[in-house]
């Protein structure tokens, strides 16, 4: 019993370290050491995740300068949603290789559930627009700020397709981590479905304190969004419905929220 509790605490520590500033404030070598030791004692893949990501995300530093300048900024992480070294994509690859059972999409959804999911997407768009307008903000994510600045002009078809692709890629990465790996291993650690969902949604919310939406309101809104995605996962029997709603939400953020600009006189430029 004590051993199980210790393993659960190590798992929770690694989940919290992934989604908060705990690990980002530590030297990279310390994070790798803590991650490996936690995995050795707890044997949860979540514990090893941080070591793998912190090492593999260094790949841009290994590129010759002539290749680095030609590499898309989205991949390096200077622009877009994937983070430094595309660490989110590395997390997704790790999950697919280590714990593929946590990434099951589930059966084809019913027409009713698809309709409900589209309705949830509409409410999400409205919530994002209201938050952005009331907070006079387009979010605190540095990569998305640069992405929005780059595409201040009309996007055109290619721009919209790029945003759609990045939106669903980012959604797959985040859903695979929170509703996938974290929820799966928290249940393995002995938590009930509700406890696991509250935990992973809480840390999912904290991860967006410097995201879009951002701040305390952003954390709360994203926490609620995480709970709704968890409900869709169980109703749909897999990650397909959460991926659909999350992908559309991210597309809306990329196309509209991240490209808004607020003037000194209180006005703002409408993204198109």
Residue, then its C-alpha position, 0 to 999 in steps of 0.5 A: x500500500x505504501x509502495x503504491x502511494x509513493x509511486x502515485x506521488x511520483x506520478x503526480x509530481x511528474x504530471x505537475x512538472x510537465x504542466x507547470x514551471x516546476x521543471x522549467x526552473x531547474x537545470x536540464x540535467x536535473x530534470x532528466x535525472x529526476x525524470x529517470x529516477x522517478x521512472x525507475x521507482x514508479x515505472x510510469x511512462x509519464x515519469x520518463x516523458x520529461x527526460x526524453x523530451x528535454x533531451x530530444x528538444x535540443x535538436x535545433x542546437x545541433x543543426x549547422x547554422x546554414x540549415x537552422x536558418x532554412x528550418x521553418x520557425x514553426x518546427x524550431x518553436x520560435x513561431x506557432x504552437x508546438x513550443x521550443x524544439x517542437x517538444x509537443x510533437x516529441x511528447x506525442x511521438x513518445x506516447x505513440x511509441x510507449x503507450x499506444x493504448x492511451x491514444x485510441x480514437x474509439x468507434x465512429x461517433x453517432x450523429x447525435x454526438x457529432x451534433x453535440x460536439x459541433x455545438x460545444x465548438x460553437x460555445x467554445x468559439x464564443x467563450x474565446x471571443x468574449x475572453x479576448x474582447x473583455x481581457x483585450x488580449x490575444x493570449x500570452x503564448x510567445x510562439x503564437x504571438x509571433x505567428x499572429x504577427x506574421x499573418x496579420x494580413x489576410x490569410x488566404x486559402x493556404x493560410x487557413x489550411x496551415x492554421x487548420x493543420x496546426x490546430x489539429x496537430x496541436x490538439x492531437x498533441x495536447x489531447x494525447x498527453x492529457x486525456x490520453x497518457x495522463x488520464x490512462x496512467x492516473x487510472x492505473x495508479x488507482x484513481x477513479x475516472x473522476x479523480x483522474x479527469x479532475x487531476x489531468x484537467x487541473x494541470x491542463x488548465x495550469x499549463x495555459x496560464x501563459x497560453x491562449x486564453x491566459x491568466x487566471x481566467x484562462x486557467x479556469x476556462x481551460x480547466x473547464x474545457x479539459x473536463x468537457x473534453x474528458x466527458x466527450x472522450x467517455x461518451x464517444x469511447x475514445x479521443x476522436x470527439x475531443x480531438x475534433x472539438x479541440x482542433x476546431x478551437x485551436x483553429x479559431x485561436x490561430x485564425x481569429x484570436x492570435x491575429x487580433x490587435x488592440x489599439x490604444x483607443x480601445x479599438x481592435x483590428x478584426x482578423x480575417 
